[in-house]
Amino acid sequence: MHIILVEDDLELGAAIQRALDRLSYTVTWLTDGTDAVAAMREENADLVLLDLGLPGKDGLDVLTEARRDNIRTPVLILTARDAVQARVHGLDAGADDYLTKPFHLDELGARIRSLTRRMQGLAANRIEAGALCLDLATLEVTFHGNKVDLTRRELTLLQTLMERAGRLVRRDTLESSLYGSEKVVTDGALDVLVHSLRRKLSFDTIQNVRAFGYMIPRDPR
């Protein structure tokens, strides 16, 4: 999952980024509201964590503008504005959830998983495709009942494919989930990562359409 984090508090932003890195999310961290609007238009993100008190443009204005432009990326507001009316305004402006500061990073992770379940139509923190299972809470992967140890990026790749099992996932979507806004991505990096993941699962688990993308079947073998 590629997450845009918009937070101008450098200490808090760094802590959130470290926590999300440990959870195998790819993070683009911004500190300015104007930059956030541009990123939401240009980046293929899965979720936005949005502070409200931002330089350049207030977070509520960022959200209102994004929804007016029909940007449907889920938004979780992170703010110290804890009055009921502030929460109502945020949700009415198009936020999908609201978390007031200070908050525990474990709760932030749980809120993200909850939004992930909602986006994918899941009832539990598990994604399954045949004998392949990913637990979103523990990040444990099993294949035919056997635990599989994956690197952070292998895990991100697997989750992106499993969330869309049975459908072709374009290369640019996968690269965005894996690398976010990184400017330098080695040619063939995605293919090398897919090869590594296939070795740990099976070579039939991930199918490819040359030059277009990859997919995991609904019942991989």
Secondary structure by P-SEA (a helix, b strand, c coil): cbbbbbccaaaaaaaaaaaaaaacccccccccaaaaaaaaacccccccccccccccccaaaaaaaaaaaccccbbbbbcccccaaaaaaaaaacccccccccccaaaaaaaaaaaaaaaacccccccccccbbbcccccccccccbbbbbcaaaaaaaaaaaaaccccccaaaaaaaccccccccccaaaaaaaaaaaaaccccccccccccccccccccc
